[in-house]
């Protein structure tokens, strides 16, 4: 049995130890007392202290790792946010890819990096490089593994390959490196690739950056695909604009020049007949038509100024018919208007006007008609129809066998009808004249909703 003095000393030592532990001195220990009971107890207390210190050390390590993990996650999220923001703001995909080439290089401390885009099937063009010599830029890229069974939902994985010794010796002083292959992908298709030259085996267990780079490759792949679609849309827009130019030239300036040609033939006949007064009259008409051609040409140059402008469609049609009468003295023209006062969009009114203009031009050139009737009809339900019919020779068997000449005019009218969702039919039998029927539907948004409401 130990004395009261020893017990008091042990309790005092234990109290001092607990104060140190509470103060955070987890390495504190108590001396081992010689008495057997106190010795065993003091050893047990020191064992608990060691366990507590070990647990505290492990918790600190785990906390530090977790903090670093959160920091990396935050950095990854910020990087992805930068990618998405840059995609929405950038108009140049090359600048976008170059910017994130430097970002990726910094994230893995790469020795060098390059980015390529696919220009055509299995052919890649270098976009940018950093941290490398120009000799590497001339070499083909390292590509992801081929995926024969890939589909739109499948993600093309990142690939790590050994850097060839010849490249390492020529550019990186023989340093043993790996090449990180990051595909720019969209719906299972590889549109380009990043190649990052990193330390050997550095990326093997880097799951966080692997996930980040995969996401960056997918987002940037969307940007590449969007840029390609924009280029295709731009090319298509240019083609359509060229078609519009051709149609406008055909429907306006070409017709005016054809009218001048016709008037010149009339002038030639008048001169041969010796009628000086009539010749001067024809010259004045030719001069007037040339002025009109000049005006039309300037209008075409000024972004195809609409011939309707602030006037109504029916007024513009009346002017077209008046001009037709001047060019075709031997053809009677009758205009029947059952057209509502509703204002149609300018593009629709333009197509209607051009179809009537082209149909009348065909009458003057090919019909040998004495009379032509133009009927314009529309109703409150949004259905519109235009009819141009003549009493001429109709469509002859020769024209049916060789329709190429009949040509550009009919195909242009059909194209105009298609642009506004309408239909155009041309009917005519030999000796029975020709009918050109153009129909389309149009309701303003508010009227369309009103009609649907009434139907309900």
Secondary structure, DSSP 4 states (H G I P E B T S, - for coil): ---HHHHHHHHHHHHHHHHHHHTT-TT---PPPSSHHHHHHHHHHHHHHHHHHHHHHHHHHHHHHHHHHHHHHHHHHHHHHHHHHHHHH-S-HHHHHHHHHHHHHHHTT-SEEEEEEEEETTEEEEEEEESS-HHHHTSPPP-PPP-TT--TTPPPPPEEEEPPHHHHHHHSTT--EEEEEEEEEETTEEEEEEEEEEETTTTTT-HHHHHHHHHHHHHHHHHHHHHHHHHHHHHHHHHHHHHHHHHHIIIIIHHHHHHHHHHHHHHHHHHHTT-HHHHHHHHHHHHHHHHHHHHHHHHHHTT---SSTTS-HHHHHHHHHHHHHHH-TT-EEEEEEE--SPPPPHHHHHHHHHHHHHHHHHIIIII--SEEEEEEEE-TTSEEEEEEEE-S--S-HHHHH-GGGTHHHHHHHHHHHHHTT-EEEEEE-TTS-EEEEEEEE---HHHHHHHHHHH-
